[in-house]
Each structure stands twice: as structure tokens, then as C-alpha cells.
């Protein structure tokens, strides 16, 4: 049999195993154990998860109570992250393949869970998901000098959720620091001007020290490349213009490329002149009206 045919058969066999294992994970057919996290329970197969995870092997094959009850409750981990971990053990697929981590917190939870279970491949997938979610947040965030907040409260909460995990004393989540620092530097440290940010920093002195070092390092300049695409657009006429006044940087909500590019938004000279002309006309009309009444 030619080597190429062997590769095709091997690939087809692997795909069949993946599909079969995912079906077993989804329906729990012939399962012999249960895993619970945050009130959500999965019926699992010890032959699969114990053969691919030292954590579960020690849990279900050791002298602990779980080996007798065949049930384990995972404490301190999100149910979504545990579900991703279990699916990976069944299928071997990259966790962020075909799945978009919209929230920073969800991506961080995946990395934390992978660390807890000791699964290196998923830890790598988790860090990739964290980087992507921070990059997305950096593109959507905008300068607080424009109308509206720089970041929504929920986003600020997610950022500091990651900060607390990354910079806590004795933390084993130091890998989160890189994406965090890239995010802060990519927005030119505008977040540090936010009152909410300053209140949080006071409680995390290790992060405050790291931030001071970061602001004075060449790392800051390198990080500016995260959102390298910029398009100047007028907020009045919605057209691309090079001459903008009172610009602010954010993802433009009326633009089809909302999640793809960084947009400089301001008022172009033409629209500014029209505004001044209208203001002047209204002022003159108001004066004439007052005089006529007098």
C-alpha cells in the first residue's frame, strides 16, 4: 500500500475516532463516572479521561473517595472551562478551534483550568485565547475624551480579574502578564487615567510596580503594533477624511469593519465649517428675532 494511502486511511481513522468520542462526550452513553463543576454535571468515561489526564487518573484510580463513588466535584473552576477541558480529552482538538472567546474572563478561565488540570496543550490554547480577547478589547476600546467610557465596567472587571490572577503573591499564572501588558501598552496606557483603574491598582502593589517598569521600557513601543490599522473617519458625514479635529481612537460602530480595524474619529474641516456656519446663522436669526420683538 502506497505511503500516501496509509496517511489518508490514518487521517480518516482519526477523524472517525474524534467524531465517535465527541458523540460519547455529548450523550454520555455507557459512561461510568461523573464530573461536576458549578452545578453542571457531565457523564464521562474513565477509560478515556484517565488515559489522557494524570489529574483524573490519580483521582479515579487512587485511594480517595472519588475512586469509590466515581464522582468528582471540581471546585473553583468555571463550568465552561471544565467543559472545554473534557471535550479536549475526548477529541484532542484545539480548544479555540472553531470557538471564539468573546470575553476576557472566559479565556482567562480556560487558562486557569488548564493549569489546574495540568494539560499543557490547553494552557497554550488558553493563552492564545487570552491574547485574542485582549486584542479584540483593545480594538473596541476608545479614548475617554470621546463621548462615553473608555471601557465598560464589565470589561474593567475582566481586566482586573486577570490582573489579580497574574500578579497575586505566589501565583502560577504569570503567563497572563504578557497579554495584559500588551493590552495596556497598545492603548497608550489610557486605562491608567480611569478612576476605576486607580482604585484597583491600590490593592495590587505587585502590578503597580510592574506597570511603572512597563511604562518606561521599549516594550511599550513594540506593543503599539497590536492595532496597527487606522482609518480616519468623520463622525458627521461618515466619510474617510485625513483632516480631523478633536479626534478619538475607537472601533467605529457604524462601520462594517467594526471588529477588524482601529478608527480615528473626529470632525473634518468641511463639517466643522458647516457647524460653525449653522451656529452663526442661528445666532444672527436669534438676534434679529429679539430686535423685531423689541
C-alpha positions, 0 to 999 in steps of 0.5 A: 500500500502506497505511503500516501494511502496509509496517511489518508486511511490514518487521517480518516481513522482519526477523524472517525475516532474524534467524531465517535468520542465527541458523540460519547462526550455529548450523550454520555452513553455507557459512561461510568463516572461523573464530573461536576463543576458549578452545578453542571454535571457531565457523564464521562468515561474513565477509560478515556479521561484517565488515559489522557489526564494524570489529574483524573487518573490519580483521582479515579484510580487512587485511594480517595473517595472519588475512586469509590463513588466515581464522582468528582466535584471540581471546585473553583473552576468555571463550568465552561472551562471544565467543559472545554477541558473534557471535550479536549480529552475526548477529541484532542482538538484545539480548544479555540478551534472553531470557538471564539472567546468573546470575553476576557474572563472566559479565556482567562478561565480556560487558562486557569483550568488548564493549569489546574488540570495540568494539560499543557496543550490547553494552557497554550490554547488558553493563552492564545485565547487570552491574547485574542480577547485582549486584542479584540478589547483593545480594538473596541476600546476608545479614548475617554475624551470621546463621548462615553467610557473608555471601557465598560465596567464589565470589561474593567472587571475582566481586566482586573480579574486577570490582573489579580490572577497574574500578579497575586503573591505566589501565583502560577499564572504569570503567563497572563502578564504578557497579554495584559501588558500588551493590552495596556501598552497598545492603548497608550496606557489610557486605562491608567487615567480611569478612576476605576483603574486607580482604585484597583491598582491600590490593592495590587502593589505587585502590578503597580510596580510592574506597570511603572517598569512597563511604562518606561521600557521599549516594550511599550513601543513594540506593543503599539503594533497590536492595532496597527490599522487606522482609518480616519473617519468623520463622525458627521458625514461618515466619510474617510477624511485625513483632516480631523479635529478633536479626534478619538481612537475607537472601533467605529460602530457604524462601520462594517469593519467594526471588529477588524480595524482601529478608527480615528474619529473626529470632525473634518474641516468641511463639517466643522465649517458647516457647524460653525456656519449653522451656529452663526446663522442661528445666532444672527436669526436669534438676534434679529428675532429679539430686535423685531420683538423689541 
